Amino acid sequence: MQIANVLLHNKEKWDTDRDPGDGAKHRPILVVCYTNHALDQFLEGIHQFHPKGIVRVGGRSQSETMKACSLSQLKHEMHEVRVHIQNSLGKHPPPAGGERKSHKKVRGYSSDIFKRTPK
């Protein structure tokens, strides 16, 4: 746990050379445990000092905290965002003279979300 804490608090020292194209630097830490219970305990410990960015793969978690971080839950939330954006754009069509700047921005963001979100 202490090693993960040190790594996450010093991420700028070791996560310096990867740029996925969006300007952000992402180099995940993979945690593998023998049991689901051990994984939940470890991730809950990390969640106490680093609550954002945890994605738990697998659906056999008994922890409510980790269920909220599960890949399936995050995918569901992204789907909800997609539907909300699509509905919002449909309810507020652009004016007759063309798209407003804000519509173009939202369409750009939503198309980016659609590209990144698994279907």
KEGU-537604 format. One record per residue (C-alpha): x, y, z; residue in three letters. Coordinates in nm, 3 decimals. Layout:
# KEGU-537604
REC       xx       yy       zz   aa
REC        X        Y        Z  ALA
...
//
This chain:
# KEGU-537604
REC       xx       yy       zz   aa
REC    0.000    0.000    0.000  MET
REC    0.281    0.240    0.088  GLN
REC    0.453    0.171   -0.245  ILE
REC    0.133    0.258   -0.435  ALA
REC    0.098    0.575   -0.226  ASN
REC    0.454    0.685   -0.306  VAL
REC    0.412    0.604   -0.676  LEU
REC    0.086    0.796   -0.707  LEU
REC    0.212    1.100   -0.515  HIS
REC    0.524    1.114   -0.733  ASN
REC    0.359    1.037   -1.065  LYS
REC    0.510    1.340   -1.239  GLU
REC    0.857    1.192   -1.180  LYS
REC    0.796    0.860   -1.358  TRP
REC    0.503    0.932   -1.595  ASP
REC    0.675    1.184   -1.820  THR
REC    0.718    1.059   -2.174  ASP
REC    0.381    0.930   -2.291  ARG
REC    0.134    1.160   -2.468  ASP
REC   -0.178    0.985   -2.608  PRO
REC   -0.259    1.285   -2.827  GLY
REC   -0.494    1.474   -2.596  ASP
REC   -0.217    1.647   -2.403  GLY
REC   -0.269    1.429   -2.096  ALA
REC   -0.020    1.175   -1.973  LYS
REC   -0.159    0.837   -1.875  HIS
REC    0.036    0.540   -1.754  ARG
REC   -0.184    0.314   -1.542  PRO
REC   -0.077    0.096   -1.253  ILE
REC   -0.205   -0.260   -1.286  LEU
REC   -0.292   -0.433   -0.958  VAL
REC   -0.338   -0.810   -0.962  VAL
REC   -0.444   -1.006   -0.653  CYS
REC   -0.510   -1.371   -0.586  TYR
REC   -0.868   -1.311   -0.461  THR
REC   -1.139   -1.057   -0.534  ASN
REC   -1.154   -0.973   -0.163  HIS
REC   -0.781   -0.893   -0.155  ALA
REC   -0.818   -0.674   -0.466  LEU
REC   -1.111   -0.487   -0.311  ASP
REC   -0.917   -0.428    0.010  GLN
REC   -0.611   -0.303   -0.176  PHE
REC   -0.810   -0.074   -0.405  LEU
REC   -1.011    0.061   -0.111  GLU
REC   -0.682    0.150    0.055  GLY
REC   -0.566    0.333   -0.258  ILE
REC   -0.908    0.499   -0.285  HIS
REC   -0.853    0.664    0.055  GLN
REC   -0.561    0.874   -0.070  PHE
REC   -0.625    0.868   -0.449  HIS
REC   -1.004    0.855   -0.507  PRO
REC   -1.005    0.942   -0.878  LYS
REC   -0.895    0.728   -1.168  GLY
REC   -0.951    0.382   -1.022  ILE
REC   -1.112    0.134   -1.262  VAL
REC   -1.185   -0.214   -1.127  ARG
REC   -1.222   -0.480   -1.395  VAL
REC   -1.446   -0.772   -1.306  GLY
REC   -1.789   -0.796   -1.156  GLY
REC   -1.739   -0.997   -0.840  ARG
REC   -1.674   -0.712   -0.601  SER
REC   -1.852   -0.712   -0.266  GLN
REC   -1.741   -0.356   -0.188  SER
REC   -1.988   -0.076   -0.262  GLU
REC   -1.696    0.164   -0.310  THR
REC   -1.537   -0.059   -0.570  MET
REC   -1.869   -0.132   -0.742  LYS
REC   -1.886    0.243   -0.816  ALA
REC   -1.537    0.216   -0.971  CYS
REC   -1.614   -0.093   -1.178  SER
REC   -1.562   -0.085   -1.552  LEU
REC   -1.926   -0.180   -1.612  SER
REC   -2.051    0.104   -1.387  GLN
REC   -1.823    0.359   -1.555  LEU
REC   -1.938    0.237   -1.897  LYS
REC   -2.301    0.274   -1.786  HIS
REC   -2.236    0.630   -1.664  GLU
REC   -2.067    0.723   -1.993  MET
REC   -2.368    0.586   -2.180  HIS
REC   -2.596    0.807   -1.967  GLU
REC   -2.381    1.110   -2.057  VAL
REC   -2.400    1.021   -2.426  ARG
REC   -2.780    0.993   -2.414  VAL
REC   -2.808    1.321   -2.224  HIS
REC   -2.589    1.504   -2.478  ILE
REC   -2.777    1.357   -2.771  GLN
REC   -3.111    1.452   -2.614  ASN
REC   -2.990    1.802   -2.532  SER
REC   -2.866    1.861   -2.885  LEU
REC   -3.193    1.729   -3.026  GLY
REC   -3.406    1.958   -2.804  LYS
REC   -3.209    2.270   -2.894  HIS
REC   -3.150    2.269   -3.270  PRO
REC   -2.914    2.529   -3.410  PRO
REC   -3.065    2.855   -3.537  PRO
REC   -3.153    2.891   -3.905  ALA
REC   -2.835    3.090   -3.976  GLY
REC   -2.612    2.797   -3.880  GLY
REC   -2.468    2.644   -3.569  GLU
REC   -2.378    2.861   -3.276  ARG
REC   -2.029    2.839   -3.139  LYS
REC   -2.158    2.655   -2.830  SER
REC   -2.333    2.391   -3.045  HIS
REC   -2.012    2.330   -3.239  LYS
REC   -1.818    2.295   -2.914  LYS
REC   -2.069    2.049   -2.765  VAL
REC   -2.080    1.847   -3.087  ARG
REC   -1.699    1.830   -3.080  GLY
REC   -1.697    1.715   -2.718  TYR
REC   -1.974    1.463   -2.774  SER
REC   -1.808    1.315   -3.082  SER
REC   -1.488    1.280   -2.878  ASP
REC   -1.683    1.101   -2.602  ILE
REC   -1.849    0.874   -2.860  PHE
REC   -1.512    0.776   -3.002  LYS
REC   -1.371    0.690   -2.656  ARG
REC   -1.673    0.514   -2.510  THR
REC   -1.712    0.140   -2.577  PRO
REC   -2.053    0.052   -2.714  LYS
//
